[in-house]
Amino acid sequence: MITTAGRLAGLFLAVGLGYRLYLTVNIAPPTNSDESTMGLAAMHIAEGRELPVFFYGQHYMGTIDAYLAAPLFVAFGPSIVALRLPMLAVYAAFFVTMYLLTARLYSKPYAVFVSALLAIGSHPVVRGEVFAGGGYPEIKAIGAGLLLLAVWLGNTTTPAGRRLAGYGAWGLLAGLAVWSDWLIGPYVGAAAAVLVYTCRRELLGRAGGLLVAGVCVGALPWILHHVHSGYGESAVAEILHLSRNGTASIGAKLYGGILLGVPMGTGLCEGGTCEGWPLALGAAYPLLLIVAATTAVVGFRRAAARPEQVRHAGRLALVLAAAVSLLAYTASEPAGLTPTTSVRYLTPLLISLPEVWWPLWRAAARLRSRFLPVTAAAVLGVHVLAMVYATAEFVGDVPASRTAARDEHALLARLDELGVTRAYSEYWTCNRITFASRERVVCAVLSDDLRPGHDRYLPYRDLVAAASDPAYVLPIGSTVERAFTERLRAAGGSAVVDEVAGYRIYRPSVRLHTFFTTG
């Protein structure tokens, strides 16, 4: 029987899905070449040409998004909308799992409150839920699902068959996490700790075997890749390589990782800006984690019955996972060098939202004193209002997203009119126009010095290099356009130029692309 709390949560789920569907059909936020790369992978899967394990051009971050979208591409053709639609189902899974987890660890009224917060979302939060750029949409659902299953298995007396299925499902989700994105690692580890603590005896028997089998099935693409390619092309080797050669200062990392990262990652700030009082949440977040951890530990030590012990173990897992995620991000170079664009690495923090705010929720519910309840309620109210405001700001940016989509359509239409099928451009343009044109226009990337750039799908580079008359589609005023015109002038060449939607399309009168890409 559905309770009143369940009905309210269902209402908020409908609001959240409607909001994200509205953004999806309006392609908000605007797409880019990273998302289009995932779209190209889905298109290749749908056509039976490729079965990519990882995001093109790297050996980490799985292509679950592409495999989810491929059936829609078969049915309706490739598009950004079709690529993003499966993310709505992933969001729904995350929402439902979070409601069930919060209701089990805390209370149903509080679960409804958390559901309301998860229904809305600022640009940084919702981008990670609708933007099919790889990894970010599904890892929250995976992390919340692992914790829910661990708590359920540790606190249930259901028939053996259902419990065995639960262990298999836990292993499958853990395997998918290994393949998809290691950002969710702290939550996988925390859920595993809860499972080992509460179910260690069962794990020594058939349950453990099913769990391991589930991991192998979920991580099978990852496993097969590493068996075939070895360490040199492994996720471990590439991630270790990317973590080297740091230049960001400790101060910049603390500011970008904690003061700026927490409010942006939890939905208090809109777009790429965050200033003023929301930064106070970043400063207070470590203290909130300490308070939450203390209450969870105290509750665990005082718990006499097993259900209470499991509940507090789950709460403590949420705290520890959030702390490890925040520390890992703050110690990384992106936190100090590109904090506003790298805040997506804090995507998993939303899983710990219930635990962070639980002490304030309990304080606000107490009526014995005046100051503490009023203060706690005020803090929660301000947090909600900030999230609502950031959501409204994001909705207000939808017309700009529509304009970006129209500009892209105008650019492609002009390329079709000119008969351009092979082109050079910069990274953030190339795969976007290749995917939008369904490979009618194949683009290769130029770096700012006109050498070959970061072509994620290398066959495109060869196709463009083999063309007799490739065009150059360059953003007006960009560094690569200035370098192109200077080199063209130095070579004594000329070009027919068309201008559309913020780009200039150069068609040189002589075959120059070898000179530009190797000279």
DRENDRENTI-316042 format. One record per residue (C-alpha): residue in one letter; x, y, z. Coordinates in Angstrom, 1 decimal, m for minus. Layout:
<sites>
<'A', <X, Y, Z>>
...
</sites>
This chain:
<sites>
<'M', <0.0, 0.0, 0.0>>
<'I', <1.3, 3.4, m1.0>>
<'T', <1.7, 5.8, 2.0>>
<'T', <1.1, 9.5, 2.0>>
<'A', <4.9, 9.9, 2.0>>
<'G', <5.2, 7.7, m1.0>>
<'R', <2.6, 9.7, m2.9>>
<'L', <4.4, 13.0, m2.1>>
<'A', <7.6, 11.5, m3.2>>
<'G', <5.9, 10.3, m6.4>>
<'L', <4.7, 13.8, m7.0>>
<'F', <8.2, 15.2, m6.6>>
<'L', <9.5, 12.5, m9.0>>
<'A', <7.0, 13.7, m11.6>>
<'V', <8.2, 17.3, m11.1>>
<'G', <11.8, 16.3, m11.4>>
<'L', <11.2, 14.2, m14.5>>
<'G', <9.1, 17.0, m16.1>>
<'Y', <11.8, 19.6, m15.4>>
<'R', <14.5, 17.4, m16.9>>
<'L', <12.4, 16.4, m19.9>>
<'Y', <11.8, 20.1, m20.6>>
<'L', <15.6, 20.7, m20.5>>
<'T', <16.2, 17.6, m22.6>>
<'V', <13.9, 18.6, m25.5>>
<'N', <15.4, 22.1, m25.4>>
<'I', <18.9, 20.7, m25.4>>
<'A', <19.7, 22.6, m22.2>>
<'P', <22.5, 22.8, m21.3>>
<'P', <23.9, 23.1, m24.8>>
<'T', <25.8, 20.1, m26.1>>
<'N', <29.5, 20.0, m26.7>>
<'S', <32.1, 17.8, m28.4>>
<'D', <32.5, 15.6, m25.3>>
<'E', <28.8, 14.6, m25.3>>
<'S', <28.8, 14.4, m29.1>>
<'T', <31.7, 11.9, m28.8>>
<'M', <29.4, 9.7, m26.7>>
<'G', <26.7, 10.2, m29.4>>
<'L', <29.2, 9.0, m32.1>>
<'A', <29.9, 5.9, m30.0>>
<'A', <26.1, 5.3, m29.7>>
<'M', <25.7, 5.8, m33.4>>
<'H', <28.6, 3.3, m34.2>>
<'I', <27.0, 0.8, m31.8>>
<'A', <23.6, 1.2, m33.4>>
<'E', <25.1, 0.6, m36.8>>
<'G', <27.1, m2.4, m35.7>>
<'R', <30.4, m0.7, m36.6>>
<'E', <32.1, m0.5, m33.1>>
<'L', <31.6, m1.8, m29.6>>
<'P', <33.6, 0.8, m27.6>>
<'V', <34.4, m0.1, m24.0>>
<'F', <35.6, 3.4, m23.1>>
<'F', <35.0, 7.0, m24.1>>
<'Y', <36.8, 7.4, m27.4>>
<'G', <40.4, 8.7, m27.0>>
<'Q', <41.0, 7.4, m23.5>>
<'H', <41.2, 4.2, m21.4>>
<'Y', <38.8, 5.0, m18.6>>
<'M', <35.1, 6.1, m18.2>>
<'G', <32.8, 3.5, m19.7>>
<'T', <30.3, 3.9, m22.5>>
<'I', <27.1, 2.9, m20.6>>
<'D', <25.4, 6.1, m21.9>>
<'A', <26.1, 5.1, m25.5>>
<'Y', <24.7, 1.5, m25.1>>
<'L', <21.6, 2.9, m23.4>>
<'A', <21.0, 5.3, m26.3>>
<'A', <21.9, 2.9, m29.2>>
<'P', <18.4, 1.3, m29.3>>
<'L', <16.8, 4.8, m29.6>>
<'F', <19.2, 5.6, m32.4>>
<'V', <18.1, 2.5, m34.2>>
<'A', <14.4, 3.5, m33.7>>
<'F', <14.5, 7.2, m34.2>>
<'G', <17.9, 8.1, m35.6>>
<'P', <20.9, 9.8, m33.9>>
<'S', <20.2, 13.1, m32.1>>
<'I', <21.2, 14.8, m28.8>>
<'V', <17.6, 14.4, m27.6>>
<'A', <17.7, 10.6, m28.2>>
<'L', <21.1, 10.5, m26.5>>
<'R', <19.8, 12.2, m23.4>>
<'L', <16.4, 10.5, m23.0>>
<'P', <17.8, 7.4, m21.3>>
<'M', <19.3, 9.7, m18.7>>
<'L', <15.8, 10.4, m17.5>>
<'A', <15.3, 6.8, m16.6>>
<'V', <18.7, 6.8, m14.8>>
<'Y', <17.6, 9.9, m12.9>>
<'A', <14.4, 8.2, m11.9>>
<'A', <16.3, 5.2, m10.6>>
<'F', <18.5, 7.5, m8.5>>
<'F', <15.5, 9.4, m7.2>>
<'V', <13.6, 6.3, m6.1>>
<'T', <16.7, 4.7, m4.6>>
<'M', <17.5, 7.8, m2.6>>
<'Y', <13.9, 8.0, m1.3>>
<'L', <14.1, 4.3, m0.2>>
<'L', <17.5, 4.7, 1.3>>
<'T', <16.6, 7.9, 3.2>>
<'A', <13.4, 6.4, 4.5>>
<'R', <15.2, 3.3, 5.7>>
<'L', <18.1, 5.2, 7.4>>
<'Y', <16.2, 8.2, 8.8>>
<'S', <12.4, 8.7, 8.4>>
<'K', <9.7, 8.9, 5.8>>
<'P', <9.0, 12.6, 6.3>>
<'Y', <12.7, 13.4, 5.9>>
<'A', <12.8, 11.2, 2.8>>
<'V', <10.0, 13.4, 1.3>>
<'F', <12.1, 16.5, 2.1>>
<'V', <15.2, 15.0, 0.5>>
<'S', <13.1, 14.0, m2.5>>
<'A', <11.9, 17.6, m2.9>>
<'L', <15.5, 18.8, m3.0>>
<'L', <16.4, 16.1, m5.6>>
<'A', <13.5, 17.1, m7.9>>
<'I', <15.0, 20.6, m8.5>>
<'G', <18.6, 21.4, m9.4>>
<'S', <21.0, 24.1, m10.6>>
<'H', <23.1, 23.9, m13.8>>
<'P', <26.0, 22.0, m12.2>>
<'V', <23.7, 19.4, m10.6>>
<'V', <21.3, 18.8, m13.4>>
<'R', <24.0, 18.9, m16.1>>
<'G', <25.4, 15.7, m14.4>>
<'E', <21.9, 14.1, m14.6>>
<'V', <20.9, 14.9, m18.2>>
<'F', <24.2, 15.4, m20.0>>
<'A', <25.2, 12.1, m21.6>>
<'G', <28.9, 12.9, m21.5>>
<'G', <29.9, 9.6, m19.8>>
<'G', <29.8, 8.3, m16.3>>
<'Y', <28.2, 11.1, m14.3>>
<'P', <24.5, 10.4, m14.7>>
<'E', <24.7, 6.7, m13.7>>
<'I', <27.2, 6.7, m10.9>>
<'K', <24.9, 8.4, m8.4>>
<'A', <22.2, 5.7, m9.1>>
<'I', <24.9, 3.0, m8.8>>
<'G', <26.3, 4.4, m5.5>>
<'A', <22.9, 4.9, m3.9>>
<'G', <21.8, 1.4, m5.1>>
<'L', <24.9, m0.2, m3.5>>
<'L', <24.2, 1.4, m0.2>>
<'L', <20.5, 0.6, m0.2>>
<'L', <21.2, m3.1, m1.0>>
<'A', <23.9, m3.3, 1.7>>
<'V', <21.6, m1.9, 4.3>>
<'W', <18.7, m4.1, 3.2>>
<'L', <20.8, m7.2, 3.1>>
<'G', <22.2, m6.4, 6.6>>
<'N', <18.7, m5.9, 8.1>>
<'T', <16.3, m8.3, 6.4>>
<'T', <15.1, m11.8, 7.0>>
<'T', <13.6, m12.3, 3.6>>
<'P', <13.8, m15.8, 1.9>>
<'A', <17.1, m17.1, 0.8>>
<'G', <16.3, m16.8, m2.8>>
<'R', <15.6, m13.0, m2.6>>
<'R', <18.7, m12.5, m0.5>>
<'L', <20.9, m14.3, m3.1>>
<'A', <19.4, m12.2, m5.8>>
<'G', <20.3, m9.1, m3.7>>
<'Y', <23.9, m10.2, m3.5>>
<'G', <24.1, m10.8, m7.2>>
<'A', <22.5, m7.4, m7.9>>
<'W', <25.1, m5.8, m5.5>>
<'G', <27.9, m7.4, m7.4>>
<'L', <26.5, m6.3, m10.7>>
<'L', <26.2, m2.7, m9.6>>
<'A', <29.7, m2.8, m8.2>>
<'G', <31.0, m4.2, m11.5>>
<'L', <29.2, m1.5, m13.5>>
<'A', <30.8, 1.1, m11.2>>
<'V', <34.3, m0.3, m12.0>>
<'W', <33.6, 0.0, m15.7>>
<'S', <31.7, 3.3, m15.7>>
<'D', <33.6, 5.9, m13.6>>
<'W', <35.9, 5.5, m10.6>>
<'L', <34.6, 8.7, m9.0>>
<'I', <32.0, 6.6, m7.3>>
<'G', <34.8, 4.5, m5.7>>
<'P', <34.4, 5.9, m2.2>>
<'Y', <30.7, 5.0, m2.1>>
<'V', <31.5, 1.5, m3.5>>
<'G', <34.0, 1.0, m0.7>>
<'A', <31.7, 2.4, 2.0>>
<'A', <28.8, 0.1, 0.8>>
<'A', <31.2, m2.9, 0.7>>
<'A', <32.3, m2.1, 4.3>>
<'V', <28.6, m2.1, 5.5>>
<'L', <28.0, m5.4, 3.6>>
<'V', <31.1, m7.1, 5.1>>
<'Y', <30.2, m5.9, 8.6>>
<'T', <26.6, m7.0, 8.5>>
<'C', <26.8, m10.1, 6.3>>
<'R', <30.3, m11.5, 6.6>>
<'R', <29.2, m15.0, 7.4>>
<'E', <26.9, m15.2, 4.3>>
<'L', <29.6, m13.8, 2.1>>
<'L', <31.7, m16.9, 2.8>>
<'G', <29.2, m19.1, 1.1>>
<'R', <27.0, m19.0, m2.1>>
<'A', <26.2, m15.3, m1.5>>
<'G', <29.8, m14.4, m1.9>>
<'G', <30.1, m16.4, m5.0>>
<'L', <27.1, m14.7, m6.6>>
<'L', <28.4, m11.3, m5.6>>
<'V', <31.8, m12.0, m7.3>>
<'A', <29.9, m13.4, m10.3>>
<'G', <27.9, m10.2, m10.4>>
<'V', <31.0, m8.1, m10.3>>
<'C', <32.5, m10.0, m13.2>>
<'V', <29.4, m9.6, m15.3>>
<'G', <29.1, m5.9, m14.6>>
<'A', <32.8, m5.2, m15.2>>
<'L', <33.1, m7.7, m18.1>>
<'P', <33.9, m5.0, m20.8>>
<'W', <36.5, m3.5, m18.5>>
<'I', <38.0, m6.9, m17.8>>
<'L', <38.2, m8.0, m21.4>>
<'H', <39.8, m4.7, m22.4>>
<'H', <42.5, m5.1, m19.8>>
<'V', <43.1, m8.7, m20.6>>
<'H', <43.6, m7.8, m24.2>>
<'S', <45.5, m4.5, m23.9>>
<'G', <47.6, m5.0, m20.7>>
<'Y', <48.7, m2.4, m18.2>>
<'G', <49.9, 0.2, m20.8>>
<'E', <46.4, 0.9, m21.9>>
<'S', <44.7, 0.3, m18.6>>
<'A', <42.5, 2.7, m16.6>>
<'V', <45.0, 2.5, m13.7>>
<'A', <47.9, 3.6, m15.8>>
<'E', <46.1, 6.5, m17.4>>
<'I', <44.6, 7.8, m14.2>>
<'L', <48.0, 7.7, m12.5>>
<'H', <49.5, 9.5, m15.5>>
<'L', <46.9, 12.2, m15.3>>
<'S', <47.5, 12.8, m11.6>>
<'R', <51.2, 13.7, m12.1>>
<'N', <52.9, 17.0, m12.7>>
<'G', <50.7, 19.2, m10.4>>
<'T', <51.1, 23.0, m10.5>>
<'A', <48.1, 24.2, m8.5>>
<'S', <48.8, 25.6, m5.0>>
<'I', <47.3, 24.2, m1.8>>
<'G', <45.4, 27.4, m1.3>>
<'A', <43.8, 27.2, m4.8>>
<'K', <42.9, 23.6, m4.2>>
<'L', <41.2, 24.3, m0.9>>
<'Y', <39.3, 27.2, m2.4>>
<'G', <38.2, 25.3, m5.5>>
<'G', <37.7, 22.0, m3.9>>
<'I', <35.8, 23.0, m0.7>>
<'L', <34.7, 26.6, m0.6>>
<'L', <33.6, 26.7, m4.2>>
<'G', <33.2, 23.0, m5.0>>
<'V', <30.7, 22.1, m2.3>>
<'P', <28.1, 24.8, m2.9>>
<'M', <28.4, 24.3, m6.7>>
<'G', <28.3, 20.5, m6.4>>
<'T', <25.2, 20.5, m4.1>>
<'G', <23.1, 22.9, m6.2>>
<'L', <23.4, 26.3, m4.4>>
<'C', <25.1, 28.1, m7.3>>
<'E', <24.2, 28.6, m10.9>>
<'G', <26.3, 28.2, m14.0>>
<'G', <30.0, 28.8, m13.6>>
<'T', <29.7, 31.4, m10.9>>
<'C', <29.5, 31.1, m7.1>>
<'E', <30.1, 33.9, m4.7>>
<'G', <28.8, 35.4, m1.5>>
<'W', <27.1, 33.5, 1.3>>
<'P', <26.9, 30.1, m0.5>>
<'L', <30.6, 29.9, 0.0>>
<'A', <29.9, 29.7, 3.7>>
<'L', <28.4, 26.2, 3.1>>
<'G', <31.7, 25.1, 1.7>>
<'A', <33.5, 26.4, 4.8>>
<'A', <31.0, 24.7, 7.1>>
<'Y', <30.8, 21.4, 5.2>>
<'P', <33.7, 19.7, 6.9>>
<'L', <32.2, 20.7, 10.3>>
<'L', <28.8, 19.3, 9.1>>
<'L', <30.5, 16.0, 8.2>>
<'I', <32.2, 15.8, 11.6>>
<'V', <28.8, 16.4, 13.4>>
<'A', <27.1, 13.9, 11.2>>
<'A', <29.9, 11.3, 11.8>>
<'T', <29.8, 11.9, 15.5>>
<'T', <26.0, 11.4, 15.7>>
<'A', <26.3, 8.3, 13.6>>
<'V', <29.1, 6.8, 15.8>>
<'V', <27.3, 7.6, 19.0>>
<'G', <24.1, 6.1, 17.7>>
<'F', <25.9, 3.0, 16.6>>
<'R', <27.5, 2.5, 19.9>>
<'R', <24.3, 3.0, 21.8>>
<'A', <22.2, 0.8, 19.5>>
<'A', <21.2, m2.4, 21.2>>
<'A', <19.2, m4.1, 18.4>>
<'R', <20.7, m5.1, 15.0>>
<'P', <18.4, m2.9, 12.9>>
<'E', <19.6, 0.2, 14.7>>
<'Q', <23.2, m0.9, 14.3>>
<'V', <22.8, m1.4, 10.6>>
<'R', <21.0, 1.9, 10.2>>
<'H', <23.8, 3.8, 11.9>>
<'A', <26.4, 1.9, 10.0>>
<'G', <24.7, 3.0, 6.8>>
<'R', <24.7, 6.6, 8.0>>
<'L', <28.4, 6.4, 8.9>>
<'A', <29.1, 5.0, 5.4>>
<'L', <27.5, 8.1, 3.8>>
<'V', <29.7, 10.4, 5.9>>
<'L', <33.0, 8.6, 5.2>>
<'A', <32.2, 8.3, 1.4>>
<'A', <31.5, 12.0, 1.2>>
<'A', <34.7, 12.9, 3.2>>
<'V', <36.9, 10.7, 1.0>>
<'S', <35.3, 12.1, m2.2>>
<'L', <35.8, 15.6, m1.1>>
<'L', <39.4, 15.0, 0.0>>
<'A', <40.3, 13.2, m3.2>>
<'Y', <38.9, 16.1, m5.3>>
<'T', <40.5, 18.8, m3.2>>
<'A', <43.9, 17.1, m3.6>>
<'S', <43.5, 16.9, m7.4>>
<'E', <44.8, 19.5, m9.9>>
<'P', <41.4, 20.3, m11.4>>
<'A', <40.2, 21.6, m8.1>>
<'G', <42.9, 24.3, m8.1>>
<'L', <43.2, 24.9, m11.9>>
<'T', <39.6, 24.6, m13.3>>
<'P', <37.3, 24.5, m10.3>>
<'T', <34.1, 25.7, m12.0>>
<'T', <34.3, 23.2, m14.9>>
<'S', <35.6, 20.3, m12.8>>
<'V', <32.9, 20.5, m10.1>>
<'R', <31.3, 17.5, m11.9>>
<'Y', <33.8, 15.4, m10.1>>
<'L', <31.8, 16.1, m6.9>>
<'T', <28.7, 14.6, m8.4>>
<'P', <28.5, 11.7, m5.9>>
<'L', <28.2, 14.2, m2.9>>
<'L', <24.4, 14.3, m3.5>>
<'I', <24.2, 10.7, m2.3>>
<'S', <25.3, 12.0, 1.2>>
<'L', <22.9, 14.9, 1.2>>
<'P', <20.5, 13.2, 3.7>>
<'E', <23.3, 12.5, 6.3>>
<'V', <24.8, 16.0, 6.0>>
<'W', <21.4, 17.7, 6.8>>
<'W', <20.0, 15.2, 9.2>>
<'P', <21.4, 16.8, 12.4>>
<'L', <19.8, 20.1, 11.4>>
<'W', <16.5, 18.4, 10.5>>
<'R', <16.4, 16.8, 13.9>>
<'A', <17.3, 20.0, 15.6>>
<'A', <14.6, 21.9, 13.7>>
<'A', <12.0, 19.3, 14.9>>
<'R', <12.8, 19.8, 18.6>>
<'L', <10.5, 22.2, 20.4>>
<'R', <11.9, 22.1, 23.9>>
<'S', <14.2, 25.1, 23.2>>
<'R', <13.8, 28.1, 20.9>>
<'F', <17.2, 29.1, 19.6>>
<'L', <18.4, 25.8, 18.2>>
<'P', <15.2, 24.8, 16.3>>
<'V', <14.8, 28.3, 14.8>>
<'T', <18.4, 28.4, 13.7>>
<'A', <18.4, 24.9, 12.2>>
<'A', <15.1, 25.6, 10.4>>
<'A', <16.5, 28.9, 9.1>>
<'V', <19.6, 27.2, 7.7>>
<'L', <17.5, 24.5, 6.0>>
<'G', <15.1, 27.1, 4.6>>
<'V', <17.9, 29.2, 3.2>>
<'H', <19.4, 26.1, 1.6>>
<'V', <16.1, 25.2, 0.0>>
<'L', <15.5, 28.8, m1.3>>
<'A', <19.1, 28.9, m2.7>>
<'M', <18.4, 25.7, m4.6>>
<'V', <15.1, 27.0, m5.9>>
<'Y', <16.7, 30.2, m7.0>>
<'A', <19.6, 28.4, m8.8>>
<'T', <17.0, 26.2, m10.5>>
<'A', <15.0, 29.3, m11.7>>
<'E', <18.2, 30.8, m13.0>>
<'F', <19.0, 27.6, m15.0>>
<'V', <15.5, 27.6, m16.5>>
<'G', <16.0, 31.3, m17.5>>
<'D', <19.1, 30.2, m19.5>>
<'V', <17.0, 27.8, m21.7>>
<'P', <16.5, 30.5, m24.5>>
<'A', <20.3, 30.7, m24.8>>
<'S', <20.4, 27.0, m25.2>>
<'R', <17.8, 27.2, m28.0>>
<'T', <19.9, 29.9, m29.7>>
<'A', <23.0, 27.6, m29.5>>
<'A', <21.0, 24.8, m31.1>>
<'R', <19.8, 27.1, m33.9>>
<'D', <23.3, 28.3, m34.5>>
<'E', <24.6, 24.8, m34.9>>
<'H', <21.8, 24.0, m37.3>>
<'A', <22.6, 27.1, m39.3>>
<'L', <26.3, 26.1, m39.4>>
<'L', <25.5, 22.6, m40.7>>
<'A', <23.1, 24.0, m43.2>>
<'R', <25.7, 26.3, m44.6>>
<'L', <28.3, 23.5, m44.8>>
<'D', <25.8, 21.4, m46.7>>
<'E', <25.1, 24.3, m49.1>>
<'L', <28.8, 24.6, m49.7>>
<'G', <29.2, 20.9, m50.2>>
<'V', <31.7, 20.6, m47.4>>
<'T', <32.2, 17.0, m46.3>>
<'R', <35.7, 17.2, m44.8>>
<'A', <36.9, 19.9, m42.4>>
<'Y', <39.3, 21.0, m39.8>>
<'S', <38.3, 22.8, m36.6>>
<'E', <39.1, 23.1, m32.9>>
<'Y', <38.3, 20.5, m30.3>>
<'W', <35.0, 21.9, m29.1>>
<'T', <33.6, 22.1, m32.6>>
<'C', <34.8, 19.0, m34.4>>
<'N', <32.9, 16.0, m33.0>>
<'R', <29.9, 18.2, m32.4>>
<'I', <29.4, 18.9, m36.1>>
<'T', <30.4, 15.4, m37.0>>
<'F', <27.7, 13.9, m34.8>>
<'A', <25.1, 16.5, m35.7>>
<'S', <25.6, 15.9, m39.4>>
<'R', <25.6, 12.1, m38.8>>
<'E', <29.1, 12.0, m40.3>>
<'R', <28.1, 13.8, m43.5>>
<'V', <30.8, 16.3, m42.4>>
<'V', <33.8, 14.6, m40.9>>
<'C', <36.0, 16.9, m38.9>>
<'A', <39.6, 16.6, m37.6>>
<'V', <40.9, 18.6, m34.7>>
<'L', <43.6, 21.3, m35.0>>
<'S', <45.5, 22.6, m32.0>>
<'D', <46.1, 26.3, m31.6>>
<'D', <49.4, 26.0, m33.4>>
<'L', <47.7, 24.2, m36.3>>
<'R', <49.2, 20.8, m35.5>>
<'P', <47.0, 17.8, m35.2>>
<'G', <44.8, 18.2, m32.1>>
<'H', <43.0, 15.8, m29.7>>
<'D', <41.1, 13.6, m32.2>>
<'R', <39.2, 11.2, m30.0>>
<'Y', <38.3, 9.0, m32.9>>
<'L', <41.4, 8.7, m35.0>>
<'P', <39.9, 7.4, m38.2>>
<'Y', <38.4, 10.9, m38.7>>
<'R', <41.9, 12.4, m38.9>>
<'D', <42.9, 10.1, m41.7>>
<'L', <39.7, 10.7, m43.7>>
<'V', <40.2, 14.5, m43.5>>
<'A', <43.9, 14.2, m44.4>>
<'A', <43.0, 12.2, m47.5>>
<'A', <40.6, 14.9, m48.8>>
<'S', <41.7, 17.1, m51.6>>
<'D', <39.9, 20.2, m50.5>>
<'P', <39.1, 20.2, m46.8>>
<'A', <37.5, 23.4, m45.3>>
<'Y', <38.5, 25.1, m42.1>>
<'V', <35.6, 25.8, m39.8>>
<'L', <37.0, 28.2, m37.2>>
<'P', <35.4, 30.3, m34.4>>
<'I', <35.6, 33.9, m35.2>>
<'G', <38.4, 35.6, m33.3>>
<'S', <39.7, 32.4, m31.9>>
<'T', <43.4, 31.6, m31.4>>
<'V', <43.3, 28.9, m34.0>>
<'E', <41.7, 31.3, m36.6>>
<'R', <44.4, 33.9, m36.0>>
<'A', <47.1, 31.3, m36.4>>
<'F', <45.4, 30.0, m39.6>>
<'T', <45.1, 33.4, m41.3>>
<'E', <48.8, 34.3, m40.4>>
<'R', <50.1, 31.0, m41.8>>
<'L', <47.9, 31.4, m44.9>>
<'R', <49.2, 34.9, m45.5>>
<'A', <52.8, 33.7, m45.0>>
<'A', <52.3, 30.9, m47.5>>
<'G', <50.9, 33.4, m50.1>>
<'G', <47.6, 31.6, m50.3>>
<'S', <44.0, 32.8, m50.4>>
<'A', <40.7, 31.4, m49.4>>
<'V', <37.0, 31.8, m50.0>>
<'V', <35.4, 32.8, m46.7>>
<'D', <31.8, 32.4, m45.5>>
<'E', <30.6, 33.6, m42.2>>
<'V', <27.8, 32.0, m40.2>>
<'A', <26.7, 31.5, m36.6>>
<'G', <30.0, 32.8, m35.1>>
<'Y', <32.2, 30.8, m37.4>>
<'R', <34.2, 31.6, m40.6>>
<'I', <34.4, 28.8, m43.1>>
<'Y', <37.6, 29.0, m45.1>>
<'R', <38.1, 27.1, m48.3>>
<'P', <41.7, 27.6, m49.5>>
<'S', <42.3, 27.9, m53.2>>
<'V', <45.2, 25.4, m53.0>>
<'R', <45.7, 22.2, m51.0>>
<'L', <47.2, 23.4, m47.8>>
<'H', <46.1, 21.0, m45.1>>
<'T', <49.3, 18.9, m45.1>>
<'F', <51.3, 22.1, m44.7>>
<'F', <49.1, 23.2, m41.8>>
<'T', <48.9, 20.0, m39.9>>
<'T', <52.6, 19.0, m40.2>>
<'G', <54.5, 22.3, m40.6>>
</sites>
